[in-house]
């Protein structure tokens, strides 16, 4: 986990030294930048921490989660087909829900609780697209993310066997 963060900081430092990015030019006062930035930081911390528990393996629940993430980010930052900015309280609530889901998932691995693992994923799926302000991301979370996460297990070998059957 620490290695990932050191690498991220090193890449940012190199890009800054090369003049590719200028941290002082970032829109620090923008609500959009703040809520999306916090959500990305929460995602980075959660992803690094959870990878310790799952050993880099995934499965269907991780695939659908990353699909929701991709659709939400592409809609919010690039295409802006169904993206929205306000109400900001809703966007911040999405970030808080995503953070709560991430904490629940990490606790689920520690306590070996499948129920908490699934609850955490549902909170993440509800919060992530809302934090990024993407309606289509929310639709993908509801239509694919939740059904794809209903049978998530702590033991990834069991999960992979169920997927193959």
ZAMARGU-4260 file (C-alpha; in steps of 0.2 Angstrom, whole numbers, plus 5000, padded with zeros to 4 digits):
<rodrens>
0) 5000/5000/5000 | 5014/5012/5005 | 5023/5008/4989 | 5008/5013/4978 | 5007/5030/4987
5) 5025/5033/4985 | 5025/5029/4967 | 5010/5041/4964 | 5019/5055/4973 | 5035/5052/4964
10) 5025/5052/4947 | 5017/5069/4952 | 5034/5076/4957 | 5042/5071/4941 | 5028/5078/4931
15) 5029/5094/4941 | 5048/5095/4939 | 5046/5092/4920 | 5033/5106/4919 | 5019/5095/4913
20) 5008/5099/4928 | 5007/5114/4939 | 4999/5111/4956 | 4996/5129/4959 | 4986/5130/4943
25) 4974/5116/4950 | 4956/5123/4954 | 4957/5120/4972 | 4942/5131/4976 | 4931/5122/4964
30) 4917/5111/4972 | 4918/5099/4958 | 4937/5097/4960 | 4935/5095/4979 | 4922/5082/4979
35) 4930/5072/4964 | 4947/5073/4972 | 4941/5067/4989 | 4932/5053/4981 | 4948/5048/4971
40) 4959/5049/4986 | 4946/5038/4996 | 4946/5026/4981 | 4965/5025/4981 | 4966/5021/5000
45) 4952/5008/4999 | 4959/5000/4984 | 4977/4998/4991 | 4970/4992/5008 | 4958/4980/5001
50) 4971/4972/4989 | 4980/4966/5004 | 4965/4955/5009 | 4961/4949/4992 | 4979/4946/4986
55) 4976/4955/4969 | 4962/4943/4964 | 4945/4949/4958 | 4930/4941/4951 | 4913/4947/4944
60) 4910/4959/4959 | 4926/4968/4955 | 4923/4969/4937 | 4906/4977/4938 | 4913/4989/4951
65) 4926/4995/4939 | 4913/4996/4925 | 4903/5008/4936 | 4919/5018/4940 | 4924/5019/4922
70) 4906/5024/4916 | 4905/5037/4930 | 4922/5045/4927 | 4920/5045/4908 | 4903/5053/4909
75) 4908/5065/4923 | 4924/5071/4916 | 4924/5068/4897 | 4907/5066/4889 | 4896/5075/4901
80) 4881/5067/4894 | 4871/5064/4910 | 4883/5073/4922 | 4877/5085/4935 | 4885/5097/4947
85) 4873/5102/4960 | 4865/5100/4972 | 4882/5099/4981 | 4876/5091/4997 | 4871/5076/4986
90) 4888/5075/4978 | 4896/5076/4996 | 4884/5063/5002 | 4889/5051/4988 | 4907/5053/4993
95) 4903/5050/5011 | 4893/5035/5006 | 4907/5028/4996 | 4919/5031/5011 | 4907/5022/5022
100) 4906/5007/5010 | 4925/5006/5009 | 4927/5006/5028 | 4913/4993/5030 | 4922/4982/5017
105) 4939/4983/5025 | 4930/4978/5042 | 4921/4964/5033 | 4938/4956/5028 | 4944/4958/5046
110) 4929/4950/5053 | 4926/4937/5039 | 4908/4944/5036 | 4901/4941/5019 | 4885/4951/5024
115) 4896/4966/5028 | 4906/4964/5012 | 4891/4965/5002 | 4883/4979/5011 | 4900/4989/5009
120) 4899/4985/4990 | 4881/4992/4989 | 4886/5008/4998 | 4901/5010/4987 | 4890/5007/4971
125) 4877/5019/4978 | 4890/5033/4982 | 4903/5032/4969 | 4892/5038/4954 | 4883/5051/4964
130) 4900/5058/4970 | 4906/5060/4952 | 4889/5067/4947 | 4884/5054/4934 | 4867/5048/4931
135) 4872/5035/4919 | 4885/5028/4932 | 4870/5027/4944 | 4860/5017/4931 | 4875/5005/4928
140) 4877/5003/4947 | 4859/4998/4949 | 4857/4987/4933 | 4874/4978/4934 | 4883/4983/4949
145) 4871/4977/4962 | 4866/4961/4954 | 4884/4957/4950 | 4888/4959/4969 | 4874/4949/4976
150) 4884/4934/4978 | 4901/4941/4983 | 4911/4930/4995 | 4926/4933/5006 | 4934/4917/5000
155) 4939/4921/4982 | 4941/4903/4977 | 4923/4899/4981 | 4918/4915/4971 | 4927/4910/4956
160) 4920/4892/4956 | 4902/4900/4957 | 4906/4911/4942 | 4912/4896/4932 | 4896/4886/4935
</rodrens>
